[in-house]
Amino acid sequence: MLVVGAGITGIYQLHRALEAGFTAALWEAGEGVGGTWYWNRYPGARFDSESYTYAYLFSRELFEEWQWSELFAGQPEIERYLNHVVDRFDLRRHIRLGARVGSAVYDEASGTWSVTAADGATTTARFLVAATGVLSVPYFPDVPGRDGYGGESYHTGLWPSSPVDFRNKRVAVIGTGSSGVQIIPVIADEVTSLTVYQRTPNWCTPLNNAPITPEEQARLRTDFESIKQTLDSSMAGFLHQPCDRASTEDPPEARQRFFEKMWNSPGFAKLISHYTDVMLDEEANAEWCSFISAKVRAVVQDPCTAEKLIPKDHRFAEKRPPFVAGYYETYDKPNVALVDLHETPILRMTETGIETAEGERQFDIVVWATGFDFGTGALLRMGVVGRSGLTLAQYWADGPKTFLGVQTAGFPNLFFPGGPHAAAGNNPRYNGDQVDFVTDTLVHARDHGYDTIEVDPAAERRWTAMIDRGAAKSTFGEISYYFGTNIPGKPKKYLLNSGGRPKLFSTIAEVVDSDYEPFRLGRAASPSRSA
């Protein structure tokens, strides 16, 4: 097996493959392991899932020996953790860094994949697992003059390994999604001036981070089995418990108290533990949005700026809601300005700054917090060629087609856990489910003497149709990058599993009970020994 990508999914896949007795290697484009947590090292980058719920659960000893310092750990600690895991389980000798895959071509006669890296290195593998992630291809808007800008320029998803010096610099941040709202308050006090260019405001609520006390550390170790059981089975892969009532069951005063409780709750509790109707009912959602709007107006002193920070084009959770620390307070600082790109669009970049309809502002540093080509971006850039010369880019020209979000017809022995049609929740939990299924499936094939495995097109059609039907009922709106609409020209298709984790579990059970009937298991015409 060749695994591509040393993020949290790829590391786990490598571990599972070796544990199951496969000869396995991992290629990683970066010069270090960590995936998202290697590339996104910008100031302020951190978890918004609780650290111990995002971490690996396959080893109790690992869970007990690593003590997270914060409820929501920052990037440096996360990167240290993933390096610890790689060394703790002796995985580093199987990992090749600096190996960006440029092509992967399937050979029908031997049933193997020939993979070539950008530096010319090649290898052959029986099974190819692309653990390339959904947030791996940074997106730069097509702004005229961008290449001619002469100052420092950085994308939050391609942050350099050496620290960026913001002291006494004139800085622009373009974008107020999850990355932008993290970096903005962290650098505001270092810079001479900070200008935020906002296309669309988001419903930001407090992350409510805190240190993990020694008493809590002890409780976590004691409760490992119950924590693991909940995380392995819950709908979204969190420990947060769902609310027991709808908003209509509380009088107005009680609803306000409950909203205040949600405002002060950690991270995704605001979605999972909220009133049962707040994501589904327009009136309930509008009342919660009104509560958040009042919070913004109470913090941001300039009424005009406050109104610009309040979304008008979507409800709460129609886009992935960012969680923040000190974000709204940042706009009260005298050196911080907000530019609404709907009112004042960017016309071009100049050699010294950014020109809008109101004129040019000069900057020493421009930070692009403009998101990613979500879901399919990395897979479609790997040069994947399946049966009869069909490229993955051709087959997915109108959007991804998958079965269980792990395989696509016409590309035998290729799997992509954590890719399109994957999680709508705590990613490592869902992606780990897919890795376990892929590994168990390959063990089944090996034990029964098969060396090729490919999903039946009919099974793929049924799964993809389920995704498309469920997309209409999703709480996420079509303006969300979960539909790919942030990328010009990209097909508008839902990129998550609209059936959620329960549908994944039930379908996996059906596959196993049917002796893997949705898959075509075979033997290569002229088997070759994989390297």
ZADREN-246413 format. One record per residue (C-alpha): residue in one letter; x, y, z. Coordinates in Angstrom, 1 decimal. Example, Ala and Ser with C-alpha at 12.3 -4.5 7.8 and 13.67 -1.06 7.14 Angstrom:
2
('A', (12.3, -4.5, 7.8))
('S', (13.7, -1.1, 7.1))
***
This chain:
531
('M', (0.0, 0.0, 0.0))
('L', (1.1, 3.5, -0.8))
('V', (-0.6, 6.2, 1.4))
('V', (-0.5, 9.8, 0.1))
('G', (-0.6, 12.5, 2.8))
('A', (0.8, 12.6, 6.3))
('G', (-2.1, 14.3, 8.0))
('I', (-4.1, 12.8, 10.8))
('T', (-5.9, 10.4, 8.4))
('G', (-2.9, 9.3, 6.4))
('I', (-0.8, 8.7, 9.6))
('Y', (-3.7, 6.5, 10.9))
('Q', (-4.0, 4.7, 7.6))
('L', (-0.3, 3.9, 7.6))
('H', (-0.5, 2.6, 11.1))
('R', (-3.5, 0.4, 10.3))
('A', (-1.9, -1.0, 7.1))
('L', (1.3, -2.0, 8.9))
('E', (-0.7, -3.4, 11.8))
('A', (-2.7, -5.5, 9.3))
('G', (0.5, -6.9, 7.8))
('F', (0.7, -4.9, 4.6))
('T', (3.9, -3.6, 3.2))
('A', (3.2, 0.1, 3.3))
('A', (4.8, 3.5, 2.6))
('L', (3.6, 7.0, 2.9))
('W', (4.5, 9.9, 0.6))
('E', (4.0, 13.5, 1.8))
('A', (4.4, 16.7, -0.2))
('G', (5.6, 18.7, 2.8))
('E', (8.9, 18.6, 4.7))
('G', (7.1, 17.5, 7.9))
('V', (4.2, 15.5, 9.0))
('G', (0.9, 16.9, 10.2))
('G', (-1.1, 17.7, 7.0))
('T', (-3.4, 20.6, 7.8))
('W', (-1.5, 21.1, 11.0))
('Y', (1.8, 21.3, 9.2))
('W', (0.7, 23.8, 6.5))
('N', (-1.6, 26.0, 8.5))
('R', (0.9, 27.4, 11.0))
('Y', (-0.3, 31.0, 10.9))
('P', (-0.6, 32.9, 14.2))
('G', (-3.8, 31.9, 16.0))
('A', (-4.3, 28.5, 14.2))
('R', (-5.9, 26.0, 16.6))
('F', (-8.5, 23.3, 17.0))
('D', (-12.1, 24.1, 17.3))
('S', (-12.9, 20.5, 18.3))
('E', (-11.8, 19.6, 21.9))
('S', (-8.2, 18.4, 21.7))
('Y', (-8.8, 15.0, 23.2))
('T', (-11.8, 14.4, 21.0))
('Y', (-9.8, 15.2, 17.8))
('A', (-6.8, 13.0, 18.9))
('Y', (-6.3, 9.3, 18.1))
('L', (-8.2, 6.8, 20.2))
('F', (-6.7, 3.5, 18.9))
('S', (-4.3, 3.4, 21.8))
('R', (-5.2, 3.9, 25.4))
('E', (-1.5, 4.3, 26.3))
('L', (-1.1, 7.1, 23.8))
('F', (-4.3, 8.8, 25.1))
('E', (-3.0, 8.7, 28.7))
('E', (0.6, 9.7, 28.0))
('W', (-0.1, 12.8, 26.0))
('Q', (-1.6, 15.6, 28.1))
('W', (-3.1, 18.4, 26.1))
('S', (-2.5, 21.8, 27.7))
('E', (-5.7, 23.5, 26.4))
('L', (-9.2, 22.5, 25.7))
('F', (-8.5, 23.7, 22.1))
('A', (-4.8, 23.3, 21.4))
('G', (-2.8, 25.6, 19.2))
('Q', (-1.0, 24.6, 16.0))
('P', (2.5, 24.1, 17.6))
('E', (1.2, 21.7, 20.2))
('I', (-0.9, 19.8, 17.5))
('E', (2.2, 19.4, 15.3))
('R', (4.3, 18.2, 18.2))
('Y', (1.5, 15.6, 19.0))
('L', (1.4, 14.2, 15.5))
('N', (5.2, 14.0, 15.4))
('H', (5.1, 12.1, 18.7))
('V', (2.6, 9.7, 17.3))
('V', (4.8, 9.0, 14.2))
('D', (7.8, 8.3, 16.4))
('R', (5.8, 6.5, 19.2))
('F', (4.6, 3.9, 16.7))
('D', (7.8, 3.8, 14.6))
('L', (6.2, 5.1, 11.4))
('R', (8.8, 7.7, 10.3))
('R', (10.9, 5.1, 8.5))
('H', (8.0, 4.4, 6.3))
('I', (7.4, 8.1, 5.4))
('R', (9.0, 9.9, 2.5))
('L', (8.8, 13.7, 2.9))
('G', (9.0, 16.2, 0.0))
('A', (7.2, 13.8, -2.3))
('R', (4.4, 15.6, -4.0))
('V', (2.5, 13.1, -6.3))
('G', (2.4, 14.3, -9.9))
('S', (0.8, 11.3, -11.5))
('A', (-0.8, 8.0, -10.5))
('V', (-1.6, 5.6, -13.3))
('Y', (-3.4, 2.2, -13.0))
('D', (-2.1, -0.8, -14.9))
('E', (-4.9, -3.2, -15.7))
('A', (-2.7, -6.2, -16.5))
('S', (-0.9, -6.2, -13.1))
('G', (-3.6, -4.5, -11.1))
('T', (-1.2, -2.0, -9.6))
('W', (-0.7, 1.8, -9.5))
('S', (2.5, 3.5, -10.9))
('V', (3.0, 6.6, -8.9))
('T', (5.4, 9.4, -9.8))
('A', (6.5, 12.3, -7.6))
('A', (7.2, 15.8, -8.8))
('D', (10.9, 15.2, -8.2))
('G', (10.9, 12.2, -10.5))
('A', (10.8, 9.4, -7.9))
('T', (8.6, 6.5, -8.8))
('T', (7.0, 3.5, -7.0))
('T', (4.5, 0.8, -7.7))
('A', (1.8, -0.2, -5.3))
('R', (-1.0, -2.7, -5.2))
('F', (-3.2, -0.3, -3.3))
('L', (-3.2, 3.4, -3.4))
('V', (-4.8, 5.4, -0.6))
('A', (-5.1, 9.1, -1.1))
('A', (-5.4, 10.6, 2.3))
('T', (-5.0, 14.0, 0.8))
('G', (-7.7, 15.8, 2.9))
('V', (-10.4, 18.3, 2.0))
('L', (-8.5, 21.5, 2.9))
('S', (-5.3, 20.9, 1.1))
('V', (-5.4, 23.2, -1.9))
('P', (-5.3, 26.9, -1.0))
('Y', (-7.4, 29.1, -3.1))
('F', (-6.2, 32.5, -4.4))
('P', (-8.9, 34.8, -5.9))
('D', (-8.1, 36.0, -9.4))
('V', (-7.2, 39.5, -8.5))
('P', (-5.5, 41.5, -11.3))
('G', (-1.9, 42.4, -10.5))
('R', (-1.5, 39.9, -7.7))
('D', (1.8, 38.6, -9.1))
('G', (3.1, 42.1, -9.4))
('Y', (2.7, 43.0, -5.8))
('G', (6.1, 43.7, -4.3))
('G', (5.6, 43.2, -0.6))
('E', (5.4, 40.1, 1.5))
('S', (2.4, 37.8, 0.6))
('Y', (1.2, 34.7, 2.5))
('H', (-1.8, 32.3, 2.3))
('T', (-2.9, 31.0, 5.7))
('G', (-2.9, 27.5, 4.2))
('L', (0.7, 27.8, 3.0))
('W', (2.3, 29.5, 5.9))
('P', (6.2, 29.5, 6.1))
('S', (8.0, 27.5, 8.7))
('S', (9.9, 30.5, 9.9))
('P', (7.9, 33.1, 11.8))
('V', (6.6, 36.1, 9.9))
('D', (7.5, 39.4, 11.5))
('F', (4.4, 41.6, 11.7))
('R', (6.0, 44.3, 14.0))
('N', (5.4, 47.8, 12.8))
('K', (4.1, 46.6, 9.5))
('R', (1.1, 47.8, 7.4))
('V', (-0.9, 44.6, 7.0))
('A', (-4.0, 43.6, 4.9))
('V', (-5.9, 40.4, 5.6))
('I', (-8.2, 39.3, 2.8))
('G', (-11.0, 37.0, 4.0))
('T', (-12.9, 36.5, 7.3))
('G', (-13.6, 32.8, 7.3))
('S', (-12.2, 30.4, 9.9))
('S', (-8.5, 31.3, 9.2))
('G', (-9.1, 35.0, 8.9))
('V', (-11.0, 35.3, 12.2))
('Q', (-8.2, 33.4, 14.0))
('I', (-5.3, 35.4, 12.7))
('I', (-6.8, 38.9, 12.8))
('P', (-7.0, 39.4, 16.6))
('V', (-3.6, 37.8, 17.2))
('I', (-1.6, 40.1, 15.0))
('A', (-3.6, 43.3, 15.6))
('D', (-1.5, 44.6, 18.5))
('E', (1.8, 43.9, 16.6))
('V', (1.1, 45.8, 13.4))
('T', (1.1, 49.5, 12.7))
('S', (-2.2, 49.1, 10.8))
('L', (-4.4, 46.2, 10.0))
('T', (-7.0, 46.5, 7.2))
('V', (-9.5, 43.6, 6.9))
('Y', (-11.1, 43.0, 3.5))
('Q', (-14.3, 41.2, 4.0))
('R', (-16.5, 39.7, 1.3))
('T', (-19.0, 37.9, 3.6))
('P', (-19.3, 38.1, 7.4))
('N', (-19.9, 34.9, 9.3))
('W', (-21.9, 34.1, 12.4))
('C', (-18.9, 34.0, 14.8))
('T', (-19.3, 32.9, 18.4))
('P', (-16.8, 32.5, 21.2))
('L', (-14.5, 29.4, 21.2))
('N', (-14.3, 29.7, 25.0))
('N', (-10.9, 28.0, 25.3))
('A', (-9.3, 27.2, 28.7))
('P', (-6.4, 25.3, 30.1))
('I', (-7.0, 21.7, 31.0))
('T', (-6.4, 21.4, 34.8))
('P', (-4.6, 18.5, 36.4))
('E', (-7.9, 17.4, 37.9))
('E', (-9.5, 17.3, 34.4))
('Q', (-6.4, 15.5, 33.0))
('A', (-6.9, 12.8, 35.6))
('R', (-10.6, 12.5, 34.8))
('L', (-9.9, 12.1, 31.1))
('R', (-7.6, 9.2, 31.8))
('T', (-10.0, 7.5, 34.0))
('D', (-12.9, 8.0, 31.6))
('F', (-11.1, 6.9, 28.5))
('E', (-13.3, 3.9, 27.7))
('S', (-16.6, 5.9, 28.0))
('I', (-15.1, 8.8, 26.1))
('K', (-14.0, 6.4, 23.3))
('Q', (-17.4, 4.7, 23.2))
('T', (-19.2, 8.0, 22.8))
('L', (-16.9, 9.4, 20.2))
('D', (-16.9, 6.2, 18.2))
('S', (-20.7, 6.1, 18.1))
('S', (-22.1, 9.6, 18.3))
('M', (-23.6, 11.2, 15.2))
('A', (-21.0, 14.0, 14.8))
('G', (-18.1, 12.5, 16.8))
('F', (-18.3, 14.9, 19.7))
('L', (-18.9, 14.5, 23.5))
('H', (-21.5, 17.3, 23.5))
('Q', (-24.9, 16.0, 24.4))
('P', (-28.0, 17.0, 22.4))
('C', (-30.6, 19.3, 24.0))
('D', (-33.8, 17.7, 25.3))
('R', (-36.2, 20.3, 24.0))
('A', (-37.1, 22.8, 21.2))
('S', (-37.0, 26.5, 21.6))
('T', (-40.9, 26.7, 21.6))
('E', (-40.9, 24.7, 24.9))
('D', (-39.3, 27.6, 26.7))
('P', (-40.8, 31.1, 27.4))
('P', (-38.9, 34.1, 26.0))
('E', (-37.0, 34.8, 29.2))
('A', (-35.8, 31.2, 29.5))
('R', (-34.8, 31.2, 25.8))
('Q', (-32.6, 34.2, 26.4))
('R', (-30.9, 32.5, 29.4))
('F', (-30.4, 29.4, 27.3))
('F', (-28.9, 31.5, 24.5))
('E', (-26.5, 33.0, 27.0))
('K', (-25.5, 29.5, 28.1))
('M', (-24.8, 28.5, 24.5))
('W', (-22.8, 31.7, 23.9))
('N', (-20.6, 30.7, 26.8))
('S', (-20.3, 27.0, 25.9))
('P', (-17.2, 25.6, 24.2))
('G', (-16.9, 25.3, 20.4))
('F', (-19.4, 23.0, 18.7))
('A', (-21.7, 22.7, 21.7))
('K', (-23.4, 25.7, 20.1))
('L', (-24.6, 23.4, 17.3))
('I', (-24.9, 20.0, 19.0))
('S', (-26.3, 21.0, 22.4))
('H', (-28.5, 23.8, 21.1))
('Y', (-32.3, 23.7, 20.9))
('T', (-33.4, 20.9, 18.7))
('D', (-35.1, 23.2, 16.3))
('V', (-32.6, 26.0, 16.0))
('M', (-30.9, 24.6, 12.9))
('L', (-34.2, 23.5, 11.3))
('D', (-36.8, 26.2, 12.0))
('E', (-36.4, 29.6, 10.5))
('E', (-37.9, 31.5, 13.4))
('A', (-35.8, 29.6, 16.0))
('N', (-32.7, 30.3, 14.0))
('A', (-33.6, 33.9, 13.5))
('E', (-34.0, 34.4, 17.2))
('W', (-30.6, 33.0, 17.9))
('C', (-29.1, 35.1, 15.1))
('S', (-30.7, 38.2, 16.7))
('F', (-29.1, 37.3, 20.0))
('I', (-25.7, 37.1, 18.3))
('S', (-26.3, 40.3, 16.5))
('A', (-27.0, 42.1, 19.8))
('K', (-23.7, 40.7, 21.2))
('V', (-21.8, 42.1, 18.2))
('R', (-23.4, 45.5, 18.5))
('A', (-22.6, 45.6, 22.2))
('V', (-18.9, 44.9, 21.6))
('V', (-18.2, 46.9, 18.4))
('Q', (-18.3, 50.6, 19.2))
('D', (-18.8, 51.9, 15.7))
('P', (-22.4, 51.1, 14.6))
('C', (-21.5, 51.0, 10.9))
('T', (-18.7, 48.5, 11.4))
('A', (-20.9, 46.4, 13.7))
('E', (-23.5, 46.1, 10.9))
('K', (-20.9, 45.1, 8.4))
('L', (-19.9, 42.2, 10.7))
('I', (-23.4, 40.9, 11.0))
('P', (-24.4, 38.4, 8.2))
('K', (-27.4, 39.3, 6.0))
('D', (-27.2, 36.6, 3.4))
('H', (-27.4, 33.4, 5.5))
('R', (-28.7, 31.9, 8.7))
('F', (-26.5, 30.5, 11.5))
('A', (-24.9, 27.2, 10.4))
('E', (-25.8, 27.6, 6.7))
('K', (-22.0, 28.1, 6.4))
('R', (-19.5, 26.5, 8.8))
('P', (-19.6, 28.9, 11.8))
('P', (-16.2, 30.0, 13.0))
('F', (-15.4, 30.1, 16.7))
('V', (-13.4, 33.1, 17.8))
('A', (-11.4, 34.7, 20.7))
('G', (-11.3, 38.5, 20.8))
('Y', (-12.4, 38.9, 17.2))
('Y', (-15.1, 41.5, 17.5))
('E', (-13.1, 43.4, 20.1))
('T', (-10.3, 43.8, 17.5))
('Y', (-12.4, 46.3, 15.5))
('D', (-12.4, 48.7, 18.4))
('K', (-8.7, 49.2, 18.1))
('P', (-7.7, 52.5, 16.5))
('N', (-5.2, 50.8, 14.0))
('V', (-7.8, 48.3, 12.6))
('A', (-10.2, 49.1, 9.7))
('L', (-12.8, 47.0, 7.9))
('V', (-13.5, 47.2, 4.2))
('D', (-16.7, 45.7, 2.9))
('L', (-15.9, 44.2, -0.5))
('H', (-19.5, 44.4, -1.6))
('E', (-19.5, 48.2, -1.1))
('T', (-15.8, 48.7, -2.1))
('P', (-14.6, 45.9, -4.3))
('I', (-10.9, 45.3, -5.0))
('L', (-10.0, 46.5, -8.5))
('R', (-6.4, 45.3, -8.6))
('M', (-3.2, 44.9, -6.7))
('T', (-0.4, 47.3, -7.3))
('E', (3.3, 46.9, -6.7))
('T', (2.8, 48.6, -3.2))
('G', (-0.7, 47.6, -2.1))
('I', (-4.4, 47.2, -3.0))
('E', (-6.5, 49.5, -5.1))
('T', (-10.3, 49.6, -4.5))
('A', (-13.0, 51.8, -5.8))
('E', (-12.0, 54.3, -3.0))
('G', (-8.3, 54.4, -4.0))
('E', (-5.1, 52.6, -3.1))
('R', (-3.9, 51.6, 0.3))
('Q', (-0.2, 50.6, 0.7))
('F', (0.8, 47.5, 2.6))
('D', (4.0, 45.8, 3.7))
('I', (2.3, 42.4, 4.1))
('V', (-0.8, 40.9, 2.5))
('V', (-2.4, 37.8, 4.1))
('W', (-4.7, 35.7, 1.9))
('A', (-7.2, 34.0, 4.2))
('T', (-9.3, 33.0, 1.2))
('G', (-10.0, 29.3, 1.9))
('F', (-9.5, 26.1, -0.1))
('D', (-10.7, 24.1, -3.1))
('F', (-12.7, 21.9, -0.7))
('G', (-13.2, 18.2, -1.0))
('T', (-11.9, 17.3, -4.5))
('G', (-9.1, 19.8, -4.9))
('A', (-6.1, 17.7, -4.0))
('L', (-7.4, 14.5, -5.6))
('L', (-8.0, 16.2, -9.0))
('R', (-4.4, 17.5, -9.0))
('M', (-2.7, 14.1, -8.5))
('G', (-2.8, 13.2, -12.2))
('V', (-4.9, 10.1, -11.4))
('V', (-5.6, 7.8, -14.4))
('G', (-7.8, 4.7, -14.1))
('R', (-9.1, 2.1, -16.5))
('S', (-8.8, 2.7, -20.2))
('G', (-6.9, 6.0, -19.7))
('L', (-9.9, 7.6, -18.0))
('T', (-8.7, 10.5, -15.7))
('L', (-10.3, 11.2, -12.4))
('A', (-10.7, 14.8, -13.5))
('Q', (-12.7, 13.6, -16.5))
('Y', (-14.9, 11.2, -14.5))
('W', (-15.6, 13.8, -11.9))
('A', (-16.1, 16.7, -14.3))
('D', (-19.6, 17.3, -13.1))
('G', (-18.8, 16.6, -9.4))
('P', (-17.6, 13.6, -7.4))
('K', (-19.2, 10.2, -7.6))
('T', (-18.3, 7.8, -4.8))
('F', (-19.4, 4.8, -2.7))
('L', (-19.1, 5.4, 1.0))
('G', (-16.9, 8.4, 0.2))
('V', (-13.9, 5.9, -0.2))
('Q', (-13.9, 4.7, -3.8))
('T', (-15.1, 5.5, -7.3))
('A', (-15.9, 3.2, -10.2))
('G', (-13.3, 2.8, -12.9))
('F', (-10.4, 3.2, -10.5))
('P', (-9.6, -0.2, -8.9))
('N', (-7.5, -0.4, -5.7))
('L', (-7.8, 3.4, -5.2))
('F', (-9.3, 4.7, -2.0))
('F', (-9.6, 8.2, -0.5))
('P', (-10.8, 8.2, 3.1))
('G', (-11.4, 11.7, 4.4))
('G', (-12.1, 13.0, 0.9))
('P', (-15.4, 14.0, -0.9))
('H', (-18.6, 12.7, 0.6))
('A', (-16.9, 12.4, 4.0))
('A', (-17.5, 14.0, 7.4))
('A', (-20.0, 16.6, 8.5))
('G', (-18.7, 16.6, 12.1))
('N', (-15.4, 15.9, 13.9))
('N', (-13.3, 14.9, 11.0))
('P', (-10.8, 12.5, 12.6))
('R', (-13.6, 10.4, 14.0))
('Y', (-15.4, 10.0, 10.7))
('N', (-12.2, 9.7, 8.7))
('G', (-11.0, 7.0, 11.1))
('D', (-14.2, 5.1, 10.5))
('Q', (-13.4, 5.2, 6.7))
('V', (-9.8, 4.1, 7.3))
('D', (-10.9, 1.2, 9.4))
('F', (-13.4, 0.1, 6.7))
('V', (-10.7, 0.4, 3.9))
('T', (-8.3, -1.6, 5.9))
('D', (-10.8, -4.3, 6.8))
('T', (-11.9, -4.5, 3.2))
('L', (-8.4, -5.0, 1.9))
('V', (-7.7, -7.6, 4.6))
('H', (-10.9, -9.4, 3.4))
('A', (-9.7, -9.3, -0.2))
('R', (-6.2, -10.5, 0.6))
('D', (-7.5, -13.3, 2.8))
('H', (-9.7, -14.6, 0.0))
('G', (-7.0, -14.5, -2.6))
('Y', (-8.1, -11.3, -4.5))
('D', (-5.7, -8.6, -5.5))
('T', (-8.1, -6.1, -7.2))
('I', (-11.2, -4.4, -5.8))
('E', (-13.5, -2.0, -7.4))
('V', (-16.9, -0.6, -6.5))
('D', (-19.8, -1.7, -8.7))
('P', (-21.1, 1.3, -10.6))
('A', (-24.7, 0.6, -9.4))
('A', (-23.6, 0.9, -5.8))
('E', (-21.8, 4.2, -6.6))
('R', (-24.9, 5.6, -8.3))
('R', (-27.1, 4.7, -5.3))
('W', (-24.7, 6.3, -2.8))
('T', (-24.2, 9.4, -4.9))
('A', (-27.9, 9.8, -5.5))
('M', (-28.4, 9.6, -1.7))
('I', (-25.9, 12.4, -1.2))
('D', (-27.6, 14.6, -3.8))
('R', (-31.1, 14.0, -2.4))
('G', (-30.0, 14.8, 1.1))
('A', (-28.2, 17.9, 0.0))
('A', (-31.5, 19.7, -0.4))
('K', (-32.3, 19.0, 3.3))
('S', (-28.8, 20.0, 4.6))
('T', (-28.6, 22.8, 7.1))
('F', (-25.7, 24.1, 5.0))
('G', (-26.7, 26.6, 2.2))
('E', (-25.4, 26.5, -1.3))
('I', (-23.2, 29.6, -0.5))
('S', (-21.1, 27.3, 1.7))
('Y', (-17.8, 25.9, 0.4))
('Y', (-19.3, 22.5, 1.2))
('F', (-21.0, 22.9, -2.2))
('G', (-17.8, 24.1, -3.9))
('T', (-19.3, 27.5, -4.8))
('N', (-16.3, 29.4, -3.5))
('I', (-14.3, 28.2, -6.5))
('P', (-15.2, 29.8, -9.9))
('G', (-16.2, 27.2, -12.4))
('K', (-16.4, 24.3, -10.0))
('P', (-19.5, 22.2, -10.3))
('K', (-22.1, 22.9, -7.6))
('K', (-22.3, 19.6, -5.8))
('Y', (-22.6, 18.7, -2.2))
('L', (-19.2, 17.5, -1.0))
('L', (-20.1, 16.0, 2.4))
('N', (-22.1, 12.9, 3.3))
('S', (-25.6, 14.2, 3.6))
('G', (-26.6, 10.9, 5.3))
('G', (-24.1, 11.6, 8.1))
('R', (-22.3, 9.1, 10.2))
('P', (-25.4, 6.9, 10.9))
('K', (-25.7, 6.3, 7.1))
('L', (-22.1, 5.4, 6.9))
('F', (-22.4, 2.9, 9.7))
('S', (-25.5, 1.3, 8.4))
('T', (-24.1, 1.0, 4.9))
('I', (-20.8, -0.5, 6.1))
('A', (-22.8, -3.1, 8.1))
('E', (-24.8, -4.0, 4.9))
('V', (-21.6, -4.3, 2.9))
('V', (-20.0, -6.7, 5.5))
('D', (-23.2, -8.7, 5.9))
('S', (-23.4, -9.2, 2.1))
('D', (-19.9, -10.5, 1.9))
('Y', (-18.8, -7.2, 0.2))
('E', (-21.3, -7.6, -2.6))
('P', (-21.1, -3.9, -3.7))
('F', (-17.5, -4.5, -4.7))
('R', (-16.0, -6.4, -7.6))
('L', (-13.2, -8.5, -6.3))
('G', (-10.8, -10.0, -8.8))
('R', (-7.4, -11.2, -9.7))
('A', (-5.0, -9.4, -11.9))
('A', (-4.2, -11.0, -15.3))
('S', (-0.5, -10.8, -14.8))
('P', (0.3, -10.1, -11.1))
('S', (3.5, -8.4, -10.4))
('R', (5.3, -8.0, -7.1))
('S', (4.6, -4.5, -5.7))
('A', (7.5, -2.4, -4.5))
***
